[in-house]
Amino acid sequence: MIRIIGLRTKAKTQDPLSKQIQRLALAIGTASLFAGAAHAQDDWSGFYAGGHVGTAQASADWSLLAEDGAFTDRGISPTATCGLDPSEVPECNPEFDLSGAVGGLHVGWQQQFGAYVLGAEATYTSTGLEETVVSVIGAEDDEFTTELNDYRTIVARAGWIPPTSEPILLFATAGLAAGDVKTRIEDNDGTITSGEVTELHSGWTVGAGVEYLIQPNIMLGAEYKYADLGSVEHEIDWDLGDFTNDDVDVNLHSLALRVSYKF
């Protein structure tokens, strides 16, 4: 008689950590699938252009250096004012807070990848932000003015479509920024003397916002943006001599509503 002996193999127990990783991966994949399915009809891809309006607040700091006898108000020596080391004289470092309405245009392109959207955008914003402060160096008859005429940005955009029933895009931006900054001085001691210069400042910007697809081709949104326009030397040539405004630092916070048409 022949007996057939069956071989029994013991099932290998799976590591609990591996189970958790598999479950997490399955959950993420399912959520992404549902998000993509929920918004399959909402195509965020393509070129777009539009406008934006809002409010902005900018700050500017001056560090003044007087040359060739400039700004030696009524016989005060340059050393006593801003002739050597402006950091030693608080009045030689005026600060400006500029705020007001802004508005401009933007154009961009983006591509949707499931629940994610990547793209790039260029903006132009007109501001006209301006503030004048009175100098306390010598007689209080001198005015300093800073004006931010406009600023431009070129940024990369990255967005995420949350798994909701609404066509919403949350996005963040980062890139380059530039703006035209005008500085002006005016001496009002009986014979008004003034001078001004506009310099291009450049730096970087970051931002974040949300957009809503109200129609297949119309996007409505809001965006916050911060821009650091860097430090640039401004040299003003006026009747009393060369006036060097060293290290003019400018930065900006803005909040705007935007509407875009997607082609």
HELIX and SHEET records of a PDB file:
HELIX    1   1 PRO A   16  ALA A   38  1                                  23    
HELIX    2   2 ASP A   73  GLY A   75  5                                   3    
HELIX    3   3 PRO A   86  GLU A   88  5                                   3    
HELIX    4   4 PRO A   90  CYS A   92  5                                   3    
SHEET    1   A 9 GLY A  46  ALA A  66  0                                        
SHEET    2   A 9 GLU A  95  PHE A 113 -1                                        
SHEET    3   A 9 TYR A 116  VAL A 134 -1                                        
SHEET    4   A 9 ASP A 142  TRP A 160 -1                                        
SHEET    5   A 9 ILE A 168  ASP A 187 -1                                        
SHEET    6   A 9 THR A 193  GLN A 215 -1                                        
SHEET    7   A 9 ILE A 218  TRP A 238 -1                                        
SHEET    8   A 9 GLY A 241  LYS A 262 -1                                        
SHEET    9   A 9 GLY A  46  ALA A  66 -1                                        
END                                                                             
